[in-house]
Amino acid sequence: MLLYILDQELRQQLEKFNTAESLTGNQVDELRYFVLASQVELVDSLDDIKKADYQSESDLVSVGVIKAEGKKCDRCWNYSTKVGDFKDDPTICERCNSALVGDF
């Protein structure tokens, strides 16, 4: 999913959910879980939205829907580039692996 946010204050608030620090710990505070999508990218240009397979625009936000990168996790059905990285279960993503090994 691509998001273009014209309002800079709202964009800054959403960027806090999409930082590298959100990948540590329980990973619940990630923007992608807030909008229930496998991947979310905040884009700088409305042109990026217009190139998406599907798009919608409003005064507040413009949304573009694209295919997520990676493979589908057999456990949570989110797409992740980390599926296949875990020797104990190569069919799950990093978040599910953390949950199953007790690091969540």
N, C-alpha and C positions, 0 to 999 in steps of 0.2 A: 504494500500500500504506500502510495506517495501522498504527502500532505503539504499543501502550500498555505501558509498562514500569513495574511497581510498584516494583522495586528502584531506588532513586535513584542508587546508585553505578553500576550498569549503564547506566542512562539517561544519566548524565553522560558515560560513556565513548562511548556511541553518538552523543551530540550533537556530539562532537568530529569525527565523520565528516560531519556535516551542517551545517557552518558556511559562511559566505560565503567564507572563505579556501580552502575545498576546491574552489571553482569556478575558482581560478587554477591555473596550471601544467598538469600532465597530467591532472587531474581524476579520477585513479584512486582517490583516497582517499575518495570520496564514499560515503555510506551506501547509496545506491541500487545501486552496483556490488557492495558487500559482500553484499547480499541478492538480487542479480540481478533488479532491478525497475526500471522506467522512472522512478518517483518514489516517495519514501518520506517520510512525515511522522510525526514523533513527536507523539502527541496526549496531552493532559492528562487526558482523561476516558475511562472505559470506555464511556460513552454513545456516543461517536463510533464506536467499534468496532461497537456493536450496530446502528448505522444503515447499516453497510456491506453491500454485496451478498452477500458471503461473509465468515464470521468463524470464528475458532478461538481458544480460550482455554486457557492452562495456568497453572501457578503462577508461571512466570517471565515470560511474555510473552503478550499478546493481540494477534491480527493481524486486520485487516480488509482485505479486497480490494475496491478500487474502480477505476474506469476512470481511466487517466492522462490528464492534460491535454495538449493539443497534438496534433500529427500524428506519424505514424510515419516515422522516418528510413529512406530506401531503402537505406542502406548498413549500418547496425547493427541496425535494426528496433526501437530504443528510441523511445519517444514523447517529444517535446520541444516546448515552446512556441516554440522558435527555428527549427524547420523552416520554410523559406520566407524566412528573413532573409538568405541569402547569394546575392549576385548571380551568382557563378560557378557555383553549383549549388544551386538553391532546394529540392532534394529531400532535403538532408542536415541533420543537427543540428550544434550548435556544437562538440561533441567531434570528430565526423568531419571537420568543416571544418578544425579545428586540425591534425588528423593529416594531411590532404591538402595543406595549405599549408606543412607543416613546422614548425609552432609547438608540436608535441607534446613 
